[in-house]
Amino acid sequence: MEKSLQFIQTTPKELQQAIIDGVKVHLEQIKKEFQPKQATEYLTRNEVKDLLKVDLSTVHNWTKRGKLRAYGLGNRVYYKRTEVEAAIKPLNSKEDL
């Protein structure tokens, strides 16, 4: 059984405009909520060293201890900027010092 829908006292032009207006409203909502995906920024060991103002051996030690997570490609070592920044923790108590 096919379902049908009848529009009484609505011209095809009015129906077309109503559909267009509805689509415009939805597109505006999508535009407000849409956030373009940010490309992952990778840093070299030297860039991490400069960013954190520490020695290269410190970056190496933090990586070995798991404080920083390293990624590799060939013989190169990279760090995600967001992960490096997230590794910095606030000092809230005397225990943290």
MARSETOR-148607 format. One line per 5 residues: number of its first residue (from 1); their letters; for each residue x, y, z of N, C-alpha, C. Coordinates in steps of 0.1 Angstrom, whole numbers. Example, Ala and Ser with C-alpha at 12.3 -4.5 7.8 and 13.67 -1.06 7.14 Angstrom:
MARSETOR-148607
1	as	132,-57,78,123,-45,78,132,-33,78 ~ 128,-22,71,137,-11,71,129,0,79;
END
This chain:
MARSETOR-148607
1	meksl	8,-12,0,0,0,0,9,12,0 ~ 7,21,-10,15,33,-11,9,44,-3 ~ 17,52,4,12,63,11,13,76,2 ~ 3,84,3,4,96,-5,1,108,5 ~ 6,119,1,4,131,8,-1,142,-1;
6	qfiqt	-12,149,4,-18,159,-4,-17,173,3 ~ -13,182,-5,-12,196,0,-23,204,-6 ~ -32,209,3,-43,216,-1,-40,231,1 ~ -44,239,-9,-42,253,-9,-27,257,-8 ~ -18,249,-14,-4,251,-14,1,250,-29;
11	tpkel	6,260,-34,11,260,-47,25,253,-48 ~ 28,247,-59,42,241,-60,53,251,-57 ~ 51,263,-60,61,274,-57,63,275,-42 ~ 51,276,-35,52,277,-20,58,265,-13 ~ 55,253,-19,60,241,-13,76,241,-15;
16	qqaii	80,245,-27,94,245,-30,101,255,-21 ~ 95,267,-19,101,277,-10,102,271,5 ~ 92,264,9,92,259,23,103,249,24 ~ 105,240,14,116,231,15,129,238,15 ~ 131,247,7,144,255,6,146,262,20;
21	dgvkv	136,268,26,138,274,39,142,264,49 ~ 135,253,49,139,242,59,153,238,58 ~ 158,236,45,172,232,43,181,243,48 ~ 178,255,45,186,266,50,188,267,65 ~ 177,264,72,177,264,87,187,253,91;
26	hleqi	186,241,85,194,230,89,209,233,86 ~ 211,239,75,225,242,71,231,252,80 ~ 224,262,85,229,271,95,232,265,108 ~ 224,255,112,227,247,124,240,240,123 ~ 242,233,111,254,225,109,266,235,109;
31	kkefq	265,246,103,276,256,102,280,260,116 ~ 271,262,125,274,266,139,281,255,146 ~ 277,243,144,283,232,152,295,226,145 ~ 297,228,133,309,222,125,322,228,129 ~ 331,220,133,345,225,136,354,217,127;
36	pkqat	361,224,119,370,217,110,381,209,118 ~ 385,198,114,395,190,121,408,196,119 ~ 415,198,131,428,204,131,438,193,127 ~ 448,196,119,458,187,116,467,185,128 ~ 472,173,130,480,170,141,494,176,138;
41	eyltr	499,183,148,512,190,147,522,181,154 ~ 532,177,146,543,169,152,555,177,154 ~ 562,175,165,574,182,169,586,172,169 ~ 598,177,165,610,169,167,615,170,181 ~ 625,162,184,630,162,198,636,176,201;
46	nevkd	642,182,191,648,196,194,637,206,196 ~ 626,205,189,615,214,190,608,213,204 ~ 607,200,209,602,198,222,611,204,233 ~ 624,202,231,634,207,240,633,222,241 ~ 632,229,229,631,243,229,617,248,235;
51	llkvd	607,241,232,593,244,237,593,244,253 ~ 599,233,258,599,231,273,611,238,280 ~ 620,243,272,632,249,277,640,239,286 ~ 642,227,281,650,217,288,661,212,279 ~ 669,203,285,680,197,277,675,185,269;
56	lstvh	682,182,259,678,170,250,678,157,258 ~ 687,156,268,687,144,276,675,143,285 ~ 669,154,289,657,155,297,645,149,289 ~ 644,154,276,634,149,268,635,134,266 ~ 647,129,264,650,115,263,645,107,276;
61	nwtkr	649,112,287,646,106,300,630,106,302 ~ 624,117,299,609,117,301,603,107,291 ~ 608,105,279,603,96,270,604,81,275 ~ 616,78,281,619,65,286,610,62,298 ~ 607,72,306,598,70,318,584,71,315;
66	gklra	580,74,302,566,74,298,559,87,301 ~ 566,97,305,560,110,307,557,117,293 ~ 565,114,283,562,119,269,561,106,260 ~ 552,107,251,550,96,242,556,100,228 ~ 565,91,223,572,94,211,566,86,200;
71	yglgn	567,91,187,562,84,175,574,84,165 ~ 575,74,158,586,73,149,582,71,134 ~ 591,75,126,590,73,111,604,72,106 ~ 607,60,102,621,57,98,630,59,110 ~ 641,67,109,650,70,120,646,82,128;
76	rvyyk	635,88,124,630,101,130,621,98,142 ~ 622,107,152,613,106,164,605,119,165 ~ 592,118,167,583,129,167,574,128,180 ~ 569,140,184,560,141,195,548,149,190 ~ 536,145,195,524,153,192,524,165,201;
81	rteve	522,177,195,522,189,203,512,189,214 ~ 500,184,211,489,183,221,492,174,233 ~ 500,163,230,503,154,241,515,160,249 ~ 524,167,243,534,174,251,528,184,260 ~ 519,192,255,512,202,263,504,196,274;
86	aaikp	497,184,271,489,178,281,498,171,292 ~ 510,169,289,519,163,299,522,172,310 ~ 521,185,308,523,195,318,512,195,328 ~ 514,192,340,503,191,350,504,203,360 ~ 493,207,365,493,218,375,498,212,388;
91	lnske	505,221,395,510,217,409,500,223,419 ~ 492,214,425,482,218,434,485,217,449 ~ 494,208,452,497,206,466,512,205,469 ~ 516,205,482,530,204,485,536,191,481 ~ 527,180,480,532,167,476,538,168,462;
96	dl	532,176,453,537,177,439,550,183,437 ~ 555,191,447,567,198,446,578,188,447;
END
